[in-house]
């Protein structure tokens, strides 16, 4: 026991029982107040002290960036089919608009001189005829001169079944000109198998020729030029 506290206790004891009780009560009250004040200070400190930030949750896998997702999900477009032969590699006649988008060989277009060649060939076989429509006919029209070739696609299918170098020939019934349609190539154009043709006509010293083209679409050969 410390000297000062001991002295106080002795003094209190000498002062008498009543004074000693008052003194001890005061000490008890002071101790209680001190304890209560300490608890209050602790609670206030807990309230006013800054809170530590909450611990972050366990890190999740970082999602892929938009660019990465796009690259992962994108698909390389299919390479479009190409014509069986490039236009520049084709023998004459060369279509000006060969394309896989065309629906029918009749949509193929050619130079003006190639289209005019058809008219010039027909004119070579022109003759006067009193009972013909328009007063004239053409023995360069193979369907009229060879009855077995009359009908839709009949001539084209016959030519389509022929090999390179083979020909259909006839002699004009009026001008006596000699004609031939010769298969000279079998190069496809756009989405179709095709055959290149040479039409020729000869009479005395005169000669005419033009190029032609037939292509197979919808299981039949059709005239493109």
C-alpha positions, 0 to 999 in steps of 0.5 A: 500500500502506498504511503499516502493511501495508508495515511488517509486510511489511518486518518479516517480510522482515527476520525471515527466510524461515521467519517470512515464510512463517508470516506469509503463511500466517496472512494467507491463512488469515484471509482464507479464514476471513473469506470463508467467514464472509461466505458463511455470514452471507449464507445465514443471512440469506436463510433467516431474512429474512421472505418477501414474499407471492406476487404475486396471480394475474391477477384473474378476472372477479367472478362474479355474485352469487346474486341477480343469477344468480337474476334473470337465470335467473328467468322471469316466470310466464305470466299465466293465462287469464281467463274470457271474462266476469267473473261480475259482468258476466254476465247471470243466471243467474250461477254462484257458482263460475265458474273455469277449473279446472272440468272440466265445466259440470255443476260450476257452482253457482248460488244456491238461489233459481235452482235452486229456480226449476227445480222451480217451473217443473216444478210449474207443468206438473204433472198427474195421470196414472193410468198415469204413474210416481208418479201424475203427469206434467209437460207442462212437460218439453219432451223429453216434449212434443216427441219430436224433442228426445228424447235426450242433448244433443239439446235443448241442441245445438238451443238452442246453434245458435239466435241471441239472441231465438229460442225453442222453444215448445210447448203442454202436452198436459194443462194447456194451458199455453203454454211457451217457452225463449228464448235471451237471451244468449251470454256465456261462463262460465269456459273455455266458450262459454255461452248464457243461457236464459229458460224461461216458462210461462203459463196463464190469468192465471198466469205462471212463469219461470226462468233457464237456462244451457247451455255447450259443452264437449267439442264438445257443449252441456250443461245447467248450469242 
